Amino acid sequence: MAKKIVVKDLLEAGVHFGHLTRKWNPNMAPYIYMERNGIHVINLYKTAAKLEEANEALKKIAASGRKILFVATKKQAKDIVSEKVSNVNMPYITERWPGGMLTNFVTIRKAVKKMAHIDRMKKDGTFLTLSKKERLQVDRLRAKLEKNLGSISEMTRLPGALFIVDTMREHIAVKEAIKLNIPIFAMADTNSDPRLLDYIIPSNDDASKSIEAILTHVTEAIAEGLSERKSEKQSGKEGEEAKAAPKAKKAAEPATEVKAEAKTEAVDDLTKVEGIGPKINEIFQTAGINSFSDLAGKTEEELNVVLTAAGSKFASKNPASWPKQAQMAADGKWDELKEWQDNVKGGIE
């Protein structure tokens, strides 16, 4: 069970300290409690509520098997992120954000494969056939790739979400995620623009204690989601064996009960469709789009109407490929869907 969020703990970690009042973003006003000595103070009760909301969404993404990419290149956050995130086996970027990391993911994957190729050369003895100068160059290249991309070597497809520490510093990552419909979770200080984020955690993103306090809760929620996924896999075999008994029981039940059961609607996890995050999943469920079949039966125009009604932030999303992906999921073509998602950037053809 994830540790309960206590406002007193957040206070002791300095999560409430914002920026100077002259550096604030007016859109952060709802999350600011007061101003003292020229510095804005963040409302920690709202921070706790938003952190709880973000944790629930991150837990669902982790349980679905998708990766969450953490981005934190500032000095105060580097070591904390690499330590905490490594424990839950999630990818992270703590060095320079490579431009096109998401929008040009195919090229980034080639660089990662280059690392694997160098490792194979060292194992099969090919590396020793190179001259001393060439070996030195290859070693330097391998070290550079490991430093910048080593933590994402196992990320074979675009992440299911981004978690960012300081959106002002990582503005390129934010823009790329928005372009590809990837949900953004972020620690946002009083100088940030919350309108760009799907899940905001109003907090001090400059102090190491504050960053550690938030990431501790976040990684615990992810770990909980991963353990749920593991237990579901283990109980999967037992469930298949137990299916025979209920089927026999259903055959003996009156036809009226069978009809009543048929009326219950299936509810699928629509976040398995590239480009749909937890919030859009909730929006669709409210609109009566509960299953992959429901989504597959909608046109791009119909989906745009639903997204526009939910707010301007969702109106910019591109749902063109969602019915196609949903149809593959409804037909049980998971391998075909995964291959399609690996080859198409963010579900946008």
C-alpha positions, -999 to +999 in steps of 0.1 A: +000+000+000+014+034-010+023+058+018-004+082+028+002+118+017+006+140+048+005+178+044+029+182+074+055+161+056+052+182+025+056+213+047+088+200+063+102+192+029+097+228+018+072+219-010+053+251-003+080+276-013+072+292-047+091+318-068+094+355-063+060+372-069+074+392-099+082+359-116+049+342-112+025+329-139-010+342-133-025+308-144-010+293-112-032+316-090-056+288-080-027+269-064-012+299-045-022+303-008-005+337+000+024+360-006+051+365+021+083+386+019+079+388-019+076+350-023+045+331-032+034+303-009+018+272-025-014+258-010-003+223+002-038+210+006-042+214-032-008+199-037-018+168-017-051+165-037-034+169-070-006+145-060-032+119-051-050+123-084-017+120-104-006+089-084-039+071-093-034+079-130+003+068-129-007+036-111-031+027-139-005+034-166+021+013-148-005-015-143-013-014-181+024-022-188+032+011-204+065+030-195+066+064-178+095+085-189+109+108-162+127+140-173+148+160-149+181+176-161+186+201-133+214+194-109+192+192-077+170+165-093+195+143-112+206+119-085+172+117-069+154+108-101+180+082-112+179+065-077+141+065-072+131+057-108+157+029-112+139+011-083+107+009-103+125+000-136+112+031-155+133+051-181+146+085-173+166+114-188+189+133-164+214+146-189+207+169-218+172+163-235+181+151-270+160+171-294+135+149-312+136+123-284+099+117-289+091+132-323+121+115-339+121+083-318+132+061-346+165+079-349+170+077-311+164+040-312+191+037-338+215+053-314+205+029-287+210-001-310+245+013-318+253+007-281+241-029-283+261-034-315+293-021-298+286-045-269+283-074-293+316-065-309+333-067-275+317-101-268+325-118-302+360-104-304+355-081-334+364-051-312+400-065-308+405-066-346+402-027-347+433-005-344+441+011-311+429+045-324+396+030-336+390+012-303+395+044-284+370+062-307+344+034-302+349+034-264+343+072-264+312+068-285+299+041-262+305+061-231+288+092-246+257+071-257+256+054-222+256+088-205+228+103-226+207+073-235+217+045-212+186+048-190+162+045-220+179+015-236+150-008-228+123+017-239+114+001-273+084+023-279+071+057-271+062+061-234+027+060-220+033+093-201+060+118-192+068+129-156+087+162-157+105+182-129+104+219-139+084+224-171+101+257-178+135+241-181+122+210-200+099+231-224+111+211-254+100+178-238+066+194-231+062+205-267+071+171-281+047+153-257+018+177-266+025+171-303+022+133-298-007+133-274+014+119-246+000+127-211+022+151-191+026+148-153+047+175-138+060+192-106+050+228-114+063+258-095+046+292-094+063+303-126+049+274-147+019+273-171-005+246-158-026+248-190+000+227-209-002+198-184-026+169-180-017+163-144-002+192-123+015+188-089+019+224-076+052+223-057+087+237-053+107+222-081+140+238-071+148+222-037+162+186-035+141+178-004+109+189-021+117+169-053+125+138-032+093+141-012+071+142-043+091+115-062+089+092-032+051+092-034+050+090-072+074+060-074+055+042-046+023+045-066+040+032-097+055+003-077+019-005-065+007-005-101+035-028-112+028-053-084-009-053-094+001-062-129+023-089-117-004-105-095-029-103-124-005-122-146+000-149-120-037-152-114-043-153-152-036-190-155-058-198-126-086-177-141-084-196-174-088-229-156-117-216-136-136-204-167-150-239-175-171-240-143-189-207-148-197-216-184-214-248-173-233-229-147-245-203-172-258-230-195-280-242-167-294-207-158-327-195-172-327-176-205-339-144-188-308-142-167-286-148-197-304-119-215-299-096-185-262-105-184-258-097-221-271-062-214-241-053-192-217-033-212-180-042-214-156-016-201-121-017-216-089+002-207-088+027-236-053+039-225-039+010-244-047+030-276-017+053-284-025+089-276-052+082-250-043+090-214-063+084-182-081+118-184-093+112-220-103+077-210-125+092-183-140+117-208-149+090-232-165+068-205-186+098-194-197+102-231-206+065-232-175+052-251-166+024-227-151-003-249-127-008-278-158-017-300-175+016-290-144+036-299-139+017-332-174+026-342-168+064-339-155+087-366-128+113-362-154+141-363-175+125-335-144+121-313-134+157-319-168+168-308-164+149-275-129+162-269-139+199-277-168+197-253-143+186-226-122+218-229-097+236-251-068+215-238-083+183-253-096+200-285-060+200-298-057+162-296-056+143-329-079+112-327-076+102-363-060+068-357-079+059-325-108+040-341-083+020-362-062+011-331-094+003-311-106-021-339-073-040-337-077-042-299-114-053-302-103-081-326-076-092-302-048-084-326-025-072-298+008-081-316-004-063-348-014-033-326+020-032-308+038-034-341+017-006-356+023+016-325+061+010-326+062+022-362+039+052-359+049+082-339+024+088-310-004+072-329-004+099-356+000+085-391 
